[in-house]
Amino acid sequence: MIAPSKPRRRPDCQSRAAEMSGPTCRFCGAVLHHVFVDLGATPLCESYVSAERYDEAEPFYALRAYVCAACYLVQLEALIAPDAVFTDYAYFSSYADGWIAHARRYAEAAVERLGLGADSLVVELGSNDGYLLQHFVVRDVPVLGVEPAANVAAAARAKGIRTLVRFFGEAVARELVAAERQADLVVANNVLAQVPDLHDFVAGIAVLLAPRGVATVEVPHLLRLLEENQFDTIYHEHFSYFSFLTAQQLFAYHGLRCFDVDELSTHGGSLRFHLCHSDDATRPTSPAVAALAQRERAAGLDRLEGYAAFAERVHEAKRAILAFLIDAKRRGRTVVGYGAPGKGNTLLNYCGVRTDFIDYTVDRNPYKQGKFLPGTRIPIHAPERIAQTRPDYLFVLPWNLQDEIIEQMRGIRAWGGRFVIPIPTLKVVP
C-alpha cells in the first residue's frame, strides 16, 4: 500500500488530465483501472417514487465499483453530489429493532468504559433520527448530533436531541470546537462509506476529538462482502468499501491510531474501529488489531488477486435468484417482498425484477409506505398487507435482519408461507 499523493483533492475538483486518464482513488490519488464489479445502471436506491411521479422518468447512473491497485480501496466514482442524496433522506434508523438494541448496548458500554458523565460531550456524525444519542441522553451525558438530512434531523430534535443540520468535515469540526469544545467521544456509525471526500471527513474527526478522547467508526467489512457475496450492499450512496488494512491506513494518515477493533454482526458484518490520537500513550493496542490485519492478508486483500473472482459470483447469484422467481411464477405461486432497503433496490434493479415477479413489498417505515421502489416501481405497503393477501413466499430484502423479520412475520406459517433469503446464496426457509 502507498500513502496518498494528493490528500485533499475533492472529487469535483479533479484536473483535466486526471479526467482523461480515468477516475482516481479518493484515498491515494492513483488512477483506477481495475473493475471490482459492474452492476449496470440503477437509480439512487433511497429515491422512492411517489404516486404523483409514477409516470415520470428517473435518472439512472452507472453502478460500477473499482478496486485501487495501490491502496486496495474499493470505491465508486462520485457521480452524484451528496446534497442530492442526503438532504431529504428516506432511511430512519429507529425502524430496525435490532439496530436500536445494538445502539443501546454500545452506549451502555461506552459510558462505563470511558467514564462518561455530565461533564462529557458525545458527538455523533451522521446521527440520523437520534437512534443512538437517545441512549446517552437518558444517562445525562451531553450530546450533539451532526446530520445533513433535515427531515431525519427533525425526528431527532423531536426527541430532545441537539442536532446540527450540516455535512461534517474539517471546517465544521473547527466551528464546533470554537463554539463549544472538543468531544470526549466521537461516533461515526455507517457514515464513512457515504463520504466522497474521505480526507476532509477524517481530518475533521482528528480536529474534533479531545487529546485523550476516543472515536469509534463503524463500517461494513469488505472481507464479509467478498466472502458472503453481498453485492447488494453496493449502491451510489456508498462511495467506499473498507478493508481493515485500508481504513487503518486512512486513519493513520490523519494522526489517528486504531488501538482496538471489534467484528460485529450488524449490516451483514461490520468493523468498529476504536481510535485515539497517535500520541495518546494511555491506550495500548489490542492484539485484535494485528490478528485482523493478518487474516485480511491471508484472504488476499493486500493484492489484486484477492478481488478477481467476485464479479462472477455476483453473476451466478443473479442467475439463481431469477431461476427461483421464474420457477415460482410458473407454478402459480405468489411472491411479495419484505422491506424497502437500499440494498434491496440494488438487488432488484440489477436482477431486473419488477412486479412480474414480486407483487409488492412492505416496510415498517411510514415515510416509504404508499410509494414505489426506484427503478422497479414495486409498490410499498404497510406490513399488515401480508396477512390480507397471504402470499406463498416472503422475499426478504434486508437479509441482514432475517432473524428479526422471521420472528416478526412468523404468522405466515399459518397458511404455509415461506421465507426466501437471497444472500449469500438463495435459500428458502420453511
PLY file of the C-alpha trace (Angstrom):
ply
format ascii 1.0
element vertex 430
property float x
property float y
property float z
element edge 429
property int vertex1
property int vertex2
end_header
0.00 0.00 0.00
1.08 3.57 -0.60
0.48 6.88 1.13
-1.88 9.34 -0.52
-0.23 11.57 -3.09
-2.90 14.29 -3.08
-4.74 14.01 0.23
-7.12 16.96 0.00
-8.29 16.78 -3.60
-12.09 16.79 -3.84
-13.81 14.55 -6.43
-15.40 17.56 -8.12
-12.09 19.38 -8.46
-10.01 16.84 -10.36
-7.69 18.07 -13.05
-8.46 17.67 -16.76
-5.50 15.31 -17.04
-6.97 13.03 -14.37
-10.33 13.01 -16.17
-8.67 11.95 -19.42
-6.76 9.11 -17.79
-9.71 7.74 -15.81
-11.21 8.04 -12.34
-8.78 8.37 -9.45
-8.73 6.85 -5.97
-10.31 9.09 -3.35
-7.72 7.94 -0.81
-4.35 7.73 -2.53
-4.98 9.51 -5.86
-3.91 6.61 -8.10
-5.75 6.13 -11.40
-8.38 3.37 -11.14
-8.02 0.69 -13.80
-9.48 -2.44 -12.18
-13.26 -3.02 -12.11
-14.33 -4.88 -8.99
-17.91 -5.47 -10.20
-20.23 -3.79 -12.69
-23.90 -3.80 -11.66
-25.14 -1.93 -14.72
-27.12 1.29 -14.27
-29.57 1.91 -11.44
-31.43 4.85 -9.89
-30.49 6.20 -6.48
-31.52 3.49 -4.05
-33.18 5.80 -1.48
-35.12 7.88 -4.04
-38.56 6.38 -3.54
-41.17 7.31 -6.13
-44.44 8.96 -5.11
-47.70 8.13 -6.87
-47.66 11.59 -8.44
-44.27 10.87 -10.04
-45.03 7.29 -11.08
-45.14 8.08 -14.81
-42.06 10.32 -14.76
-38.63 9.13 -15.83
-35.96 8.95 -13.15
-32.20 9.22 -13.70
-30.12 6.05 -13.80
-26.40 6.13 -13.01
-23.65 3.62 -13.69
-23.09 1.38 -10.68
-19.51 0.26 -11.22
-17.11 -0.42 -8.37
-13.34 -0.24 -8.79
-10.52 -1.57 -6.66
-7.42 0.60 -6.38
-4.26 -1.31 -7.29
-2.21 0.90 -4.95
-4.16 1.06 -1.67
-6.94 -1.54 -2.35
-9.81 0.78 -1.52
-12.96 -0.48 -3.26
-14.95 2.53 -4.43
-17.47 4.08 -6.78
-16.97 7.26 -8.70
-18.74 10.15 -7.00
-21.30 10.62 -9.77
-23.86 12.29 -7.51
-23.33 15.24 -5.18
-24.00 14.31 -1.53
-26.65 17.02 -1.13
-28.65 15.34 -3.91
-28.81 12.18 -1.79
-28.75 13.13 1.87
-30.64 16.43 2.12
-34.03 14.68 2.25
-33.38 11.05 3.21
-35.68 8.05 3.47
-33.65 5.95 5.91
-34.70 6.20 9.56
-32.59 4.03 11.87
-35.24 3.65 14.56
-37.40 1.27 12.49
-34.94 -1.61 12.96
-35.36 -3.13 16.42
-32.06 -4.99 16.27
-30.19 -1.82 15.37
-31.74 0.06 18.30
-30.64 -2.73 20.64
-27.15 -2.55 19.13
-27.05 1.20 19.79
-28.21 0.79 23.38
-25.56 -1.81 24.15
-22.89 0.42 22.61
-23.94 3.45 24.68
-24.02 1.46 27.92
-20.54 0.06 27.27
-19.10 3.45 26.22
-20.39 5.20 29.33
-18.80 2.57 31.53
-15.53 2.16 29.61
-14.84 5.87 29.17
-16.37 7.11 32.40
-18.72 9.49 30.61
-20.93 11.79 32.65
-22.46 15.23 32.91
-19.12 16.92 32.16
-18.52 14.90 28.97
-19.51 15.53 25.35
-20.54 12.88 22.85
-20.82 13.90 19.19
-22.28 11.59 16.56
-21.61 12.21 12.89
-24.50 11.13 10.70
-26.72 10.93 13.77
-29.90 10.13 11.80
-33.06 10.23 13.92
-31.34 10.04 17.30
-31.43 6.24 17.47
-28.04 6.21 19.31
-27.72 9.53 21.12
-31.02 8.98 22.95
-29.29 6.28 24.99
-26.69 8.78 26.21
-29.32 11.43 26.95
-31.16 9.15 29.40
-27.84 8.78 31.23
-27.45 12.57 31.47
-24.48 12.66 29.11
-24.46 15.83 26.93
-24.72 15.05 23.22
-24.70 16.70 19.83
-25.75 15.12 16.55
-24.49 16.25 13.15
-26.89 15.15 10.43
-27.18 16.52 6.87
-30.74 15.30 6.20
-33.11 17.94 7.59
-36.15 15.64 7.59
-34.32 12.98 9.62
-32.73 15.55 11.95
-36.23 16.85 12.74
-37.13 13.42 14.14
-34.08 13.58 16.43
-34.92 17.07 17.62
-38.43 15.91 18.43
-36.79 13.51 20.90
-34.94 16.41 22.54
-31.59 15.61 20.92
-29.50 18.61 19.90
-28.82 18.21 16.19
-26.88 20.36 13.76
-28.02 20.06 10.13
-24.69 20.14 8.29
-22.38 17.95 6.23
-19.46 17.19 8.52
-15.87 17.96 7.58
-12.80 19.73 8.88
-14.31 23.23 8.65
-17.43 22.20 10.59
-15.23 20.48 13.19
-13.30 23.71 13.76
-16.56 25.64 14.11
-17.81 23.17 16.72
-14.61 23.28 18.72
-14.61 27.10 18.67
-18.28 27.30 19.68
-18.24 24.52 22.26
-15.26 22.27 22.95
-13.62 19.08 21.77
-15.51 15.82 22.19
-14.67 13.04 24.61
-16.35 10.55 22.29
-16.90 10.92 18.55
-19.15 8.31 16.94
-19.48 7.64 13.21
-21.69 4.64 12.51
-22.08 3.64 8.87
-21.34 7.14 7.61
-17.72 6.94 6.41
-18.78 4.89 3.38
-21.15 7.71 2.40
-18.46 10.41 2.33
-16.94 11.30 -1.05
-14.11 13.36 0.50
-12.56 10.91 2.95
-9.67 13.17 3.88
-11.86 16.11 4.82
-14.08 13.89 6.99
-11.31 12.05 8.84
-9.33 15.27 9.31
-12.49 16.67 10.92
-12.60 13.78 13.39
-8.99 14.47 14.36
-9.81 18.15 14.98
-12.98 17.44 16.95
-11.52 14.72 19.18
-10.16 15.77 22.59
-6.47 14.94 23.27
-7.42 11.89 25.36
-10.73 11.24 23.64
-11.88 8.20 21.71
-13.55 7.97 18.32
-15.37 4.88 17.14
-16.09 4.34 13.46
-18.28 1.51 12.20
-18.14 0.40 8.57
-19.39 -2.66 6.72
-16.45 -5.07 6.42
-15.20 -5.59 2.88
-13.95 -9.07 3.80
-17.50 -10.13 4.66
-18.82 -8.54 1.46
-16.39 -10.68 -0.51
-16.85 -13.89 1.44
-20.65 -13.73 1.53
-21.35 -12.27 -1.92
-23.02 -9.15 -0.51
-23.13 -7.35 -3.85
-26.41 -5.62 -2.98
-24.65 -3.52 -0.35
-23.04 -1.66 -3.25
-25.05 1.42 -4.23
-24.46 5.03 -5.18
-24.95 6.36 -1.66
-21.98 4.23 -0.52
-18.90 5.67 -2.16
-16.28 3.47 -0.42
-15.97 -0.14 0.88
-13.32 -0.70 3.52
-10.99 -3.47 4.48
-9.35 -3.15 7.86
-5.96 -2.70 6.19
-7.02 0.26 4.05
-9.14 2.00 6.68
-6.36 1.73 9.26
-4.01 3.43 6.83
-6.52 6.22 6.20
-6.86 6.94 9.92
-3.12 6.81 10.47
-2.56 9.37 7.73
-4.57 11.84 9.81
-2.87 11.09 13.10
-5.41 8.63 14.47
-4.28 5.26 15.81
-6.53 2.21 15.84
-5.95 0.75 19.30
-8.76 -1.83 19.13
-11.20 -3.30 16.62
-14.45 -5.22 17.05
-16.01 -7.52 14.48
-19.78 -7.05 14.55
-22.72 -8.92 13.05
-24.57 -5.75 12.06
-25.26 -4.98 8.39
-24.09 -8.39 7.33
-20.74 -8.00 9.11
-19.11 -4.74 10.21
-15.98 -3.43 11.87
-15.86 -0.99 14.77
-12.57 0.90 14.89
-11.56 2.35 18.26
-9.36 5.37 17.55
-7.27 7.77 19.57
-4.69 10.40 18.69
-1.38 8.85 17.66
0.44 10.50 20.57
-2.01 9.14 23.17
0.13 6.61 25.04
-2.61 5.81 27.56
-4.37 3.35 25.27
-2.39 0.18 24.47
-3.01 -1.52 21.14
-5.13 -4.66 21.39
-3.87 -7.96 19.91
-7.07 -7.94 17.83
-5.55 -5.27 15.57
-2.62 -7.39 14.38
-4.76 -10.54 14.24
-7.34 -9.00 11.91
-4.67 -7.48 9.68
-3.09 -10.92 9.31
-6.45 -12.53 8.45
-7.08 -9.98 5.73
-3.64 -10.55 4.23
-4.27 -14.30 4.27
-7.55 -13.65 2.41
-5.69 -11.72 -0.28
-6.97 -8.23 0.49
-3.48 -6.79 0.05
-3.25 -7.89 -3.61
-5.49 -7.66 -6.67
-5.87 -11.43 -6.96
-8.00 -11.39 -3.81
-10.68 -9.38 -5.62
-10.69 -11.07 -9.03
-13.38 -13.77 -8.60
-16.09 -11.63 -7.03
-17.80 -10.47 -10.22
-18.52 -13.99 -11.46
-20.01 -14.95 -8.08
-22.35 -11.97 -8.43
-23.41 -13.11 -11.90
-24.19 -16.57 -10.57
-26.24 -15.12 -7.70
-28.35 -13.22 -10.24
-28.97 -16.42 -12.21
-30.05 -18.27 -9.05
-32.46 -15.50 -7.97
-34.07 -15.31 -11.39
-34.29 -19.10 -11.69
-36.17 -19.29 -8.38
-38.59 -16.49 -9.28
-39.28 -17.86 -12.77
-40.00 -21.31 -11.35
-42.23 -19.92 -8.58
-44.34 -17.87 -11.01
-44.66 -20.74 -13.47
-46.03 -22.85 -10.63
-48.60 -20.15 -9.87
-47.03 -19.09 -6.59
-47.30 -15.56 -5.21
-44.14 -13.74 -4.11
-44.03 -10.47 -2.16
-41.14 -8.61 -0.61
-40.36 -7.65 2.93
-38.54 -4.36 3.40
-37.59 -1.47 1.13
-33.89 -1.05 1.97
-31.24 0.45 -0.26
-29.62 -2.95 -0.69
-32.91 -4.38 -1.92
-33.12 -1.77 -4.65
-29.64 -2.66 -5.88
-30.57 -6.35 -5.97
-33.91 -5.87 -7.74
-32.62 -3.43 -10.33
-29.51 -5.47 -11.10
-31.57 -8.65 -11.49
-34.33 -6.93 -13.48
-37.03 -7.95 -11.01
-40.28 -5.99 -11.19
-43.95 -6.63 -10.49
-43.94 -9.53 -12.92
-42.07 -11.42 -10.19
-42.74 -9.60 -6.90
-46.26 -8.23 -6.44
-45.39 -5.66 -3.79
-43.18 -5.16 -0.76
-43.87 -3.93 2.77
-41.94 -1.70 5.14
-42.45 -0.53 8.71
-41.29 2.99 7.85
-44.37 5.18 7.16
-42.15 7.50 5.09
-41.88 4.77 2.44
-45.43 3.39 2.56
-47.61 4.40 -0.37
-44.58 4.98 -2.58
-42.82 2.79 -5.14
-39.33 1.33 -5.25
-36.98 3.30 -7.51
-36.47 1.77 -10.92
-38.64 -1.31 -10.45
-41.83 0.60 -9.43
-42.80 -2.17 -6.99
-45.42 -0.69 -4.60
-44.63 -0.36 -0.89
-47.36 -1.15 1.66
-47.59 -1.47 5.44
-46.74 -4.94 6.83
-50.42 -5.66 7.52
-50.87 -6.19 3.78
-49.19 -9.59 4.05
-51.89 -11.09 6.26
-54.54 -9.74 3.88
-53.05 -11.36 0.74
-51.41 -14.49 2.26
-48.52 -14.91 -0.20
-46.68 -18.18 -0.75
-43.23 -16.60 -0.41
-41.87 -13.62 1.50
-38.72 -12.40 -0.25
-36.57 -10.81 2.49
-34.69 -7.85 1.04
-32.92 -6.72 4.27
-31.42 -10.20 4.66
-29.07 -8.90 7.36
-32.17 -8.64 9.60
-33.55 -12.04 8.63
-33.78 -13.43 12.18
-35.70 -10.37 13.37
-38.01 -10.45 10.34
-38.69 -14.19 10.51
-39.69 -13.75 14.15
-41.91 -10.72 13.39
-43.60 -12.45 10.46
-43.82 -15.98 11.84
-47.58 -15.81 11.30
-47.17 -16.58 7.58
-46.62 -20.20 8.52
-50.35 -20.41 9.30
-51.07 -20.61 5.57
-47.84 -22.38 4.59
-45.93 -19.23 3.67
-42.15 -19.46 3.44
-39.25 -17.02 3.62
-36.76 -16.51 0.80
-33.28 -15.27 1.78
-31.34 -14.20 -1.34
-27.85 -13.57 0.08
-25.18 -15.06 0.26
-26.85 -17.84 -1.74
-30.60 -18.12 -2.20
-32.35 -20.32 0.35
-35.97 -20.99 1.19
-36.78 -21.16 4.91
-39.80 -23.40 5.66
0 1
1 2
2 3
3 4
4 5
5 6
6 7
7 8
8 9
9 10
10 11
11 12
12 13
13 14
14 15
15 16
16 17
17 18
18 19
19 20
20 21
21 22
22 23
23 24
24 25
25 26
26 27
27 28
28 29
29 30
30 31
31 32
32 33
33 34
34 35
35 36
36 37
37 38
38 39
39 40
40 41
41 42
42 43
43 44
44 45
45 46
46 47
47 48
48 49
49 50
50 51
51 52
52 53
53 54
54 55
55 56
56 57
57 58
58 59
59 60
60 61
61 62
62 63
63 64
64 65
65 66
66 67
67 68
68 69
69 70
70 71
71 72
72 73
73 74
74 75
75 76
76 77
77 78
78 79
79 80
80 81
81 82
82 83
83 84
84 85
85 86
86 87
87 88
88 89
89 90
90 91
91 92
92 93
93 94
94 95
95 96
96 97
97 98
98 99
99 100
100 101
101 102
102 103
103 104
104 105
105 106
106 107
107 108
108 109
109 110
110 111
111 112
112 113
113 114
114 115
115 116
116 117
117 118
118 119
119 120
120 121
121 122
122 123
123 124
124 125
125 126
126 127
127 128
128 129
129 130
130 131
131 132
132 133
133 134
134 135
135 136
136 137
137 138
138 139
139 140
140 141
141 142
142 143
143 144
144 145
145 146
146 147
147 148
148 149
149 150
150 151
151 152
152 153
153 154
154 155
155 156
156 157
157 158
158 159
159 160
160 161
161 162
162 163
163 164
164 165
165 166
166 167
167 168
168 169
169 170
170 171
171 172
172 173
173 174
174 175
175 176
176 177
177 178
178 179
179 180
180 181
181 182
182 183
183 184
184 185
185 186
186 187
187 188
188 189
189 190
190 191
191 192
192 193
193 194
194 195
195 196
196 197
197 198
198 199
199 200
200 201
201 202
202 203
203 204
204 205
205 206
206 207
207 208
208 209
209 210
210 211
211 212
212 213
213 214
214 215
215 216
216 217
217 218
218 219
219 220
220 221
221 222
222 223
223 224
224 225
225 226
226 227
227 228
228 229
229 230
230 231
231 232
232 233
233 234
234 235
235 236
236 237
237 238
238 239
239 240
240 241
241 242
242 243
243 244
244 245
245 246
246 247
247 248
248 249
249 250
250 251
251 252
252 253
253 254
254 255
255 256
256 257
257 258
258 259
259 260
260 261
261 262
262 263
263 264
264 265
265 266
266 267
267 268
268 269
269 270
270 271
271 272
272 273
273 274
274 275
275 276
276 277
277 278
278 279
279 280
280 281
281 282
282 283
283 284
284 285
285 286
286 287
287 288
288 289
289 290
290 291
291 292
292 293
293 294
294 295
295 296
296 297
297 298
298 299
299 300
300 301
301 302
302 303
303 304
304 305
305 306
306 307
307 308
308 309
309 310
310 311
311 312
312 313
313 314
314 315
315 316
316 317
317 318
318 319
319 320
320 321
321 322
322 323
323 324
324 325
325 326
326 327
327 328
328 329
329 330
330 331
331 332
332 333
333 334
334 335
335 336
336 337
337 338
338 339
339 340
340 341
341 342
342 343
343 344
344 345
345 346
346 347
347 348
348 349
349 350
350 351
351 352
352 353
353 354
354 355
355 356
356 357
357 358
358 359
359 360
360 361
361 362
362 363
363 364
364 365
365 366
366 367
367 368
368 369
369 370
370 371
371 372
372 373
373 374
374 375
375 376
376 377
377 378
378 379
379 380
380 381
381 382
382 383
383 384
384 385
385 386
386 387
387 388
388 389
389 390
390 391
391 392
392 393
393 394
394 395
395 396
396 397
397 398
398 399
399 400
400 401
401 402
402 403
403 404
404 405
405 406
406 407
407 408
408 409
409 410
410 411
411 412
412 413
413 414
414 415
415 416
416 417
417 418
418 419
419 420
420 421
421 422
422 423
423 424
424 425
425 426
426 427
427 428
428 429
